[in-house]
Amino acid sequence: MGGNGKHRWKISFYHRHNSSSSPKHSKTQTPPEFLCPISESLMFDPVVVPSGQSFDRISIQVCRDLGFTPTLPDGSIPDFSTTIPNLAIKTTILTWCRDHHTQDPAPLDYTSVEKIVRSKIQDQSPSTLLSAPDIRVSERELLKAVAENPPVLFSHAATEIGPRVNNNLYCSTSSSSDESVIVTANSPHTPLPLATRPACFSTSGSSSSSIEITESEINPNFQSSSSSSPEEQELLLQLKSSDIYEQEKGVISLRKITRTKEEARVSLCSPRLLSTLRSLIISRYNVVQTNAIASLVNLSLEKSNKVFIVRSGFVPLLIDVLKAGSCEAQEHAAGALFSLALEDENKMAIGVLGALQPLLHALRSDSERTRHDSALALYHLSLIQSNRVKLVKLGAVSTLLSMVKSGDSASRVLLVLCNIAASTEGKSAMLDANAVAILVGMLRESELVPEATRENCVAALFALSHGSMRFKGLAKEARAIEVLREVEERGSQRAKEKAKRILQMMRGREEEEDEEIDWEGALDAGGLSRTRYRAGRDVFGANSTNF
């Protein structure tokens, strides 16, 4: 999947009611969502595809190799362009097997799956093939390679670094300049200029999580290989140790290395180390878990690692920590999700895997850092349409507007609302929730509102004003014109420009309405007399014969 947001990721389960499927598990009725729609057996390595279904990885591999896309019983055609490990359902399947004393799913043989797929090919129309018959084998292999290795876009990853919020790693509230994340940046892809980084990073050399973010260029020579450096081998030895003290030493060392050595972020982001890191993130020992997540944040700073980390199955683990981890672990989990969300190719996957609701809940956290990074993660995730729609369905609009009214992280929350307002569903939900009156009311309290919050407030009104016939009436009810005129005179340059355009739009609509009323003048200009116009309107009138 590319970063253009064309695919819509949505988690759903394929249901098939077939008592003959999965003969190894016939003693207990298997939940249909645990079965691969192609092999009809328990999924050993389930993955999610952009169209929302879960399949066994081997089944998708065979379909790709044979250039075949099955049509499901409901008539839908799955999208096999990208896959993401579905660790949530894999864990659920294994738990179900243990609870029902059923044999765990075993990996399927490629040949047996190939026979199943070939039989489905014979039963289906040739139009469902991925490639036409006249495409040569070499071309088909090339197309397959492109599908398996989609282009990576980093239009949002190269964000400018802003100042740190505070230096305390533990839960605290801070009155530091939270609005300093809003700085000038020229990006045609974002509705607002924004330069951000996870708040759990710092440039200090303290024993806390002091990390300086420097977005380096993509390393095209990075390759995962079976060989590992002595440094990685030593770390793996400690991380895999059964001695908790050794695990702590190893994960603290990994955190320090990845914080200070940029080149180590690439070399250490290997499948072996990530696999070990996953087990440490679910550790019941707080020191191990916290440092493991902090290490993951450091690894995620490298652009070329971001997609690999998401595809390695870390997002569900980070979500669990965000829901129930310690205060410091939650801070790093929010920071990791924010860092991963900077990459366009990750945005849809993170939304599909269920991160939006926990991030919304984290906006109410006692930790300033958790609130900060959760808000900015939501901002970047809401840059794509599918996540905007999900946020609306989750009831995010009322939650975010209530936070704006109370002043909680208002500036950052307004950034998310600006993105939501860019969608038809979001705009409608915001207008229904009295957003115009709330935003105008905030602008009216200009002396109490920071400048960055005022700018974002005007930007949200500007987003609502586009393409909405309701906005003008709601703005008039809220007496927005006088407030916007004041912003136009005294606000910052950015706020002045937005306020001016809103006022021009409102005046323009008034002129259009006036012009629409003067029908007779328009007809006169077209060479028709008023007498004829009136007669034409009433064909039974006295002058109707003039026509």
N, C-alpha and C positions, 0 to 999 in steps of 0.2 A: 504494500500500500504506500503510495506516495504521500507527500505532505500537502496535497491540494485539497484534501477533505472530500473527495468525490465519493469514497466508500462510506457507507453508514454502518458503523459497528453497533450491533444491539444483541445483547445476550438473550437467547431464547433456546428452548429445548425442543428437539424433534421428538414427537410422540409417535410410536408405532405399536399398535396393539396386535401382537402376533405371538401366540402361545408357543409356536414352534421354534422361535428364535432362541439362540444361545442355549444349546442342548446341555452344556456343562452345568448350567445353573437352573435346570428345569424343576428341581425340587422346591425351590422358592420362587415365587413370582417376582421377576426382576422389574424394577421401575423402568418404564420405557425411556426415560431421559438418560439412563445410564448406558443405553445401547447405541452403538454406532449405526447411523442410518444406512450405511453401505454394507458392512459386514454382518449387521444384526447381532453382534456379540458385545459383551461388556468391554468398554473402552479401556485399553491398557495405557495409552498415552493420549488423552483427550486434548484437542486443540479447538480454539474458537476461530471461525472465519468471519470476514466482514459482514456477510449476510445474516449472521447471528446464530447459526447452528453450531453444534459441537460434533466433531468427528474424531475417529481414531487417526492418528497421524499417518500410519501406514496406508490407510484407505485413501487419503488425499494424495499421498505420494504416488500410489498406483494410478489414480485417476489422472494426475498430471503427466505421468510417463506415457499413458495411453492417449492423452489428448481428449479426455472425456469429462463432461460435467453432467452428473445425473439430475434428472427432474424428480423432485420429491413428490410424495402422494398429494400434497396440498397444491401442487402445480408450481411451486417456487423452484428457482434454480440457484443453488448456492454459489458463492463467490470464493474460489480457491486461490485468489491472488496473493493472500497473506494469511499467515496463521500465528496465533498467540497461544502458548500453553495455558490450558484451563486447569490450573492447580486446584482450584476450589472444588470442581466436580470430581477430580481425581481423588482428592482426599475423602470426599463424600462417598465415592464408590468403595474405597478401601474400608472405610468405617462401616458401611452397610454390609460388606462381605464378612467382616469380623463379627458384627452383631447378629448376623443370620447364619453364622458358621458355614459360610459358603466359600468356595475356593476363590482366591484372588484372581483377577483377570490376567491372562498370560499373553505375551506378545504374539501376534499373528504372523504366520509365515507369508512372505511376499507372494509366493506362488499361489497359495490358496486364495488370497485376496484378489490376485490377478484373475483367477478363474471366475470369481463372483462378479468382478467389474466387467469382464468380457461378456458374461451372460446378460448383464444389464445393457451393454452396448447393443447387443442383438435385439433387445426388446424396445429400444428407444430410437427416435428419429435421428438421422445423421446431423440434423441442425444443431444438436446439442454438443457436438464435438468442438473442442477448443480450436482445432485447426482444420482447414479445408483439405480434402484429399489430394489436391494438386500441390500442396506445400511439400517441398523436399524435406527429407529427414534432417539434414543439417540445419535448415531454417526452423524446423519444429523444435529442435534442441536449443537453438538460439532464443526463440520465443519463450521456451520453458525456463531458460536461465534468467531471462529478464524478469519473468514473473516471480521467480524465487529470490531475486536480488533487486528489488525495486530501487529506483533512484532516491537518494536521501537529500532532502531540502532543509536548509538551516536558516530560513529567513528570519526566524524569531530567536534563534539561539544566541546570536551575536549581540546580546544586549549590553549596554554600557553598565559599568559597575557603579553602584551607588554606595553611600556611606553606611556603616553598620548601625544597627539600632541600639544595641547596648552590649556590654561585655560579659554579662552574667549568664552562665549556662543554665542555671536552674530557674524554676518557675518564679516569675516576678512580674510586676506591672511597672511600666516605665513611662515617664513623661518626656522622653527624648523625642527628637524631631522625627516623628514617624513619616511626615510628609516629604522628607528629603529624598524619598525614592522617586518622586516625580521630577525628572529633569528633562531638558530638551534633547530629543533624539529624532532623527529624520528617518522614519520608516513608513513607506506607503502602504504597508500591510496592516498596520494597527490603527484603530480609531483614535487612540490617544498616544502621545509621546510617553515612553515609559522606560526607565532603566532600573533594573532590580537584581537582587541576588538573595539567596536564603539568609535569613537573619541569624542563623546559627554559625555564620562565618565571621571571622575577624582577621585583621592583619597583625594582631599582637602575637607575641610568642609565648603566651601563658600556657599553663597546663590544661586550660579549658579547650573547647573546640575552636581553636584559632586558625582559621582557614582564609587565605586570600584567594578570591576567585579571579582567575585570569583565563579567559576563553581563548584557547589556542586553536590553531588551524587543524583541520581533519588530517589524520595520518593515514594516507592511502596504503601504506606498507604494513599496517597492522594485520597480523594473521594469528589465528588461534592454532597452536600446534601442540603435539603431545609432549614436546620437550619444554622444560621450564627452567628458569634461571635459578642459581643457587639461593638467591634472596627469596624467591617464591617457594622453593622447596623447604627452606627453613621456616617460613611463615606457615606453610601447610602442616608441617610437623607439629607446630605448637597449636594451631587452630583445631587440628583433629585429635589432639591429646584428650585422654579421658580425665586428666587432671584439670580441674577448673582453674587453678592458679596459672597453669601453663596456657590455657585458653585466654585468660585475661591478659597475660603478657603478650601473647601473639596478636590479639585484636587491638590492643593499645599500640603496639609497634606498627601494625598495618595502618592504623589511623594516623600516626605520626608521619610515616613514610609518604602516604598519599596526600597528606596535607602540604608537605614541604617540597616534594619532588614531582614536578609535573610529568616528567617522562615515565615515572613509575605508575601513573594512573593508566597509561596505555598498556604497559607490559604486564601489570598485575591484574588487569581486567580479563582474566582467562576463564574458560568454562570450569576448570577445576577449582579455582579460588572462589568464583561466584557460587558454585554449588556448596562449598563449605560455608561460605558467608550466609547462605540461606538458612542453614541449620542453626547458626549462631543467632540470627535475628529472632528465632522462635525460642531461644534459650530462656529458661525461667530465672536465670541469674541476671539481675539488672545491669551490673557492670558489663557483662559480656554483651547483652542485647544492645545497650546504649552505644557502646563503642563500635559494635558491628554496623549499626545503622549510620553512625557518623562516618565510618569508613566508606560506606556505600555512597553517602553524599559526596565525599571527596572524589570517588571514582566517577561519579556522574558529572563532574565538572568538565570532563573531556567530552567534546562534542561527539566523537566517534564511539563513545561508550554508551550514550544515552539510549539508543534504540536497542542495543544488545542487552542492556540491563532490563529493560521492560520485557523483551522477548524471553528473558531468562526466568520470568515468573516472580519478580519481586513486588509488583504492585499489590497483589492480594495480601502479602505479608505486611507491607507498609500500612495498608488499610486497617488490618487487625491491630497493629500497634497504635495507630491513630485513635482507634476506638477504645482500647483498654490498656495501653502501655503506661509506663511511668511518665511523669511530667517531662523529664528531659528526653526520654525516648520519643514522646509525641512531638517535641520540638524538632528533632532530627527527622522524624518520619514526614512531617509537613514540609521540611526543607528539601527532603529527597523528592517528594512528589512535585514540588515547585520546580526544582532543577530539571527533572525529567519532562515536565510539561512544557519547558522552553522549546523542545524539539517538536516541530510540526508533525512528524510521523508518529509521535507518541500520543498526541492529544486525543484522538478518537479512541485509541485502545485504553487509555487511562479512564476515560468516561465510561466505556463499555464494561470495564472490570469493576465498576461500582465505587469509584473514589469521590464522586460529587457529593453524595449525602454526608459522608463522614467529614469532608472538608467544610461543608456548610455548618455542621455541628461544631467543628473546631473553631469557628469564628467566635464562639462564646467561651473559649478556653480562658483560664486564669492567666496563662502564659502569653505575654505580649508577642514573643517570638512565634509561637504556634499560630496566633491570630494573624500576624503579619504574613507568614509564609503561606498559610491556608488561603488568605484573601488573594495573594498574588498567583498562587496556583490556580485558583478559580478564574482569575482574570485571563491567564493564558489558555486555560482549557475552554473558556467561553468564546475564544476567537473563532471557533468553528461552529457551524450551524447545528450539528447533531447534539452537541453538548448544551447549546442554548435551549433547545427544545426540552432536553432532559431536565435542565434546571427549572424551567417553567412548570413542568409536570411534577417536580418535587416540591413545588410551593416555595421556591427560593425567593420570588419577588416580594412577598409579604415579609419574609424573614429579613431580607436585606433592607427593605424600606423602614422596618421598625428599628434596625440598627442605625440607619441614617438619622432617624428622628431622635434617637437617644444619644447620638454622637459617638457610638462605639465604632472605632476604626472607620469613620465615615468616609474619609478620602479614598481609602482602598476599596471599600464596599461600592462606592460610586463608580469606580472603574469597571467592576463586574456588571453593574446595572447599565452602564453605557453599552457594553457588548450585548447584553440581553435585549436592549432596546433596538439593536440593529436587526433583529428578526421580527417578522410579523407577529408571531405568537407572543414574543416577549413584550413588544410594544403594546399589544392589546391588553396583556396581563397587567402591565404597569399603569396604563391609563385607567383600567378597572380598579386598581388598588389606590387610586388617588395620588399617584406619583407626582403629578404636576403641582398640586397644592403643597405637597410635602417639600418638594425641591424649591419652590418659590418661597415658602416659609423659611427655609434655611437661608436663602439669599437675603431675606429681609433682616435676618439677625446678623448682618455683615460684621459688626464689631466683635462678635463672639466666635466667628467662624474663621479658621485659618485660610490663608490665600489659596493654598493648593486645593482645599476642600471646595472653596467657592468656584475655582476653575473647573473642577470635575462636576460640580453641580450644574453649571451652565452647559457643560458638554453633554450631560445626561438630558437636559431639556432640549438641546439642539438635536440629539438623536431621536427624541420622541416627536419632534416637530416635523420630521421628514416623512412624507407619504401618509400623513394621518389627518383626516378631515375633522377628527374630534379634538385635536390639540388646541385649535384656536379658541373654541368655546370654553374648554377647561381652563386655558390660560387666562381668558377674560374673567372667568369666575374667580380665579385666584389673584386677580389684579396683578398679573405678571408684567404688563407693559411698563408700569412705573418703576418696578424693580429692575427690569432689564435695561431701562434707560439709565438708571443710576450706575449699573455695572458698565454700561457703554462709556460713561463719563469717567468713572473712578477706578474701574477694575484693572487687572493686569492686561497685558497686550493680548494674550491668548483668550482671556475671558471677554475682552472688548470685542474681538472679532466674532466670536460665537454669538454674543448678545446682539450685535449689529445684524448678523445674518438671520437670526430668529425674528427680529423686529421687521426686517425687510420682507421676510416670508409672510408674516402676518399682515403687513400693509398690502402686499401683492395680492393676497387672497381677498382683501376687502375691495380692491380695485376691480378684481375679476368679477366679484359679485355685483358691483355697481354696473359693470359693462353688460352683464347678463340680463339685467333688468330692462335696459334700453333696447327692447326688441324693435320698436317702431323706427328708431333712429337707424338701426342696422338695416332694416328693410328699405328705408328711404335711400340710404347710400347705395343700395343694390338696384335702384331704379323702379321700385314699386311704390305706388301711392298709398297713403293711409286708408283712403276709401276702398281701394282694392284689397288691402290687407284685411280690413274689417269685414269686407264682404266675403273674402275667402275663408275667414274663420267661421262664418255663418252661411253656409251654402243656401240656407232658406231665407236669407236677408233680401232687402229690396234691391241691393246693387249686385246681387250674385250673378245677374246676366251679363255683367261687364266681362266676365271671364269666358 
